[in-house]
Amino acid sequence: MGDDLAPRFDATGLLPAIVVDAATGQILMLGQMNAEALEKTIVTRQAHFWSRSRQALWRKGEHSGFTQTVERLLVDDDQDAVILFVRVSGPGSCHVGFKSCFYREVDLDSRDASGLARLTRIEAETAFDADAVYAGLPNPTKL
């Protein structure tokens, strides 16, 4: 209930960061932040994250140019998660080319023979050519 920012990172030193398009309210991605990423985000107003796959700090857009400028930063009640409301300087935020990393929805009413739910696309087409934008770089998204 206090007024001081006192983030509670998990045992690995991370906290989840939900990223929302400030203009539309669309959820763009979920990232992880360590203390350095959170501090850099606050100081620069550019979204920074910790990459678990690369074990490195990164600024969103450092390769694509599709940066995320933070307009608002919310922290939850026990300060173990944050929400960033951002302005994206490009067509998307997803490493596979969609505007949002959440471009699919679980169809709760359809299940295949094994009982698994099916996915349906809520973004019909990619927003940019990820192969061209990230040419020569390893894709951190595990597909």
C-alpha positions as CSV (number, residue, x, y, z in Angstrom):
1,M,0.0,0.0,0.0
2,G,3.1,2.3,0.2
3,D,4.3,4.8,-2.3
4,D,7.8,3.4,-2.8
5,L,8.8,1.2,-5.8
6,A,10.1,-2.0,-4.2
7,P,9.9,-4.7,-6.9
8,R,9.9,-8.3,-5.8
9,F,11.8,-10.4,-8.3
10,D,11.5,-14.2,-8.3
11,A,14.2,-16.6,-7.3
12,T,15.9,-16.2,-10.7
13,G,15.9,-12.4,-10.4
14,L,13.0,-11.8,-12.8
15,L,9.5,-10.4,-12.9
16,P,6.9,-10.6,-15.7
17,A,6.3,-7.5,-17.8
18,I,3.1,-7.4,-19.8
19,V,3.3,-4.9,-22.7
20,V,0.2,-3.2,-24.0
21,D,-0.3,-0.8,-26.9
22,A,-1.1,2.5,-25.3
23,A,-3.3,3.6,-28.2
24,T,-5.4,0.5,-28.7
25,G,-5.2,-1.5,-25.5
26,Q,-4.0,-4.6,-27.4
27,I,-1.7,-6.9,-25.5
28,L,1.6,-7.0,-27.4
29,M,3.8,-9.3,-25.5
30,L,5.0,-10.7,-22.2
31,G,8.6,-10.2,-21.3
32,Q,10.8,-10.7,-18.3
33,M,12.7,-8.0,-16.5
34,N,15.6,-8.1,-14.1
35,A,16.5,-5.2,-11.9
36,E,18.7,-3.6,-14.6
37,A,16.0,-3.9,-17.3
38,L,13.5,-2.3,-15.0
39,E,15.9,0.5,-14.1
40,K,16.8,1.2,-17.8
41,T,13.1,1.2,-18.7
42,I,12.3,3.8,-16.1
43,V,15.3,6.0,-16.8
44,T,15.1,5.9,-20.7
45,R,11.4,5.2,-21.2
46,Q,12.4,2.6,-23.7
47,A,11.3,-0.9,-22.9
48,H,14.2,-3.2,-21.8
49,F,13.9,-6.9,-21.0
50,W,16.0,-9.8,-19.9
51,S,16.3,-12.6,-22.5
52,R,16.2,-16.0,-20.8
53,S,17.2,-17.7,-24.0
54,R,20.2,-15.5,-24.6
55,Q,20.9,-14.7,-21.0
56,A,21.3,-11.0,-21.9
57,L,19.7,-7.6,-21.4
58,W,18.0,-6.3,-24.5
59,R,16.2,-3.2,-25.6
60,K,13.0,-3.9,-27.6
61,G,13.7,-2.7,-31.2
62,E,17.5,-2.7,-31.0
63,H,17.6,-4.9,-34.1
64,S,14.3,-4.3,-35.8
65,G,14.0,-0.6,-35.1
66,F,10.5,-1.2,-33.7
67,T,11.1,0.4,-30.3
68,Q,8.6,0.6,-27.5
69,T,8.4,4.0,-25.8
70,V,6.9,3.6,-22.4
71,E,4.0,6.0,-21.6
72,R,2.8,4.4,-18.4
73,L,4.3,1.8,-16.1
74,L,2.0,0.0,-13.6
75,V,3.0,-2.3,-10.8
76,D,0.7,-4.8,-9.2
77,D,-0.2,-5.0,-5.5
78,D,2.7,-7.1,-4.3
79,Q,5.1,-5.5,-6.8
80,D,6.0,-8.8,-8.5
81,A,4.7,-7.9,-12.0
82,V,4.5,-4.8,-14.2
83,I,2.4,-3.6,-17.1
84,L,4.0,-1.3,-19.7
85,F,1.7,0.9,-21.8
86,V,3.9,1.7,-24.9
87,R,3.9,3.4,-28.2
88,V,5.5,1.1,-30.9
89,S,7.6,2.8,-33.5
90,G,6.9,0.2,-36.2
91,P,4.3,-2.3,-37.4
92,G,4.7,-4.9,-34.7
93,S,6.3,-6.4,-31.6
94,C,6.4,-10.1,-32.3
95,H,9.6,-11.8,-33.4
96,V,7.7,-13.9,-36.0
97,G,6.2,-10.9,-37.7
98,F,2.8,-10.2,-36.1
99,K,1.7,-7.0,-34.4
100,S,1.2,-8.9,-31.1
101,C,2.9,-12.0,-29.8
102,F,-0.7,-13.0,-28.8
103,Y,-1.9,-13.5,-32.4
104,R,-3.6,-16.8,-31.7
105,E,-6.6,-17.7,-29.4
106,V,-7.4,-21.0,-27.8
107,D,-10.7,-22.1,-29.2
108,L,-12.4,-23.3,-26.0
109,D,-15.2,-25.0,-27.9
110,S,-13.1,-27.2,-30.2
111,R,-11.0,-30.1,-29.2
112,D,-9.3,-32.7,-31.4
113,A,-9.5,-36.5,-31.0
114,S,-6.8,-36.4,-28.3
115,G,-8.7,-33.8,-26.4
116,L,-6.4,-30.9,-27.1
117,A,-7.9,-27.5,-27.8
118,R,-7.3,-25.9,-31.2
119,L,-5.8,-22.5,-31.9
120,T,-7.3,-19.9,-34.2
121,R,-5.6,-16.8,-35.5
122,I,-6.9,-13.5,-34.4
123,E,-4.4,-11.6,-36.6
124,A,-4.9,-13.0,-40.1
125,E,-1.7,-11.7,-41.5
126,T,1.8,-10.8,-40.3
127,A,2.5,-7.1,-39.9
128,F,6.1,-7.3,-41.2
129,D,8.5,-9.8,-42.8
130,A,10.4,-11.2,-39.8
131,D,12.9,-13.0,-42.0
132,A,13.9,-9.7,-43.7
133,V,13.9,-7.6,-40.5
134,Y,15.9,-10.1,-38.5
135,A,18.1,-11.4,-41.4
136,G,21.2,-13.1,-40.0
137,L,20.1,-13.0,-36.4
138,P,18.9,-16.0,-34.4
139,N,15.2,-15.8,-33.6
140,P,14.8,-15.9,-29.9
141,T,11.3,-17.3,-30.3
142,K,11.2,-21.1,-29.8
143,L,8.6,-22.4,-32.3
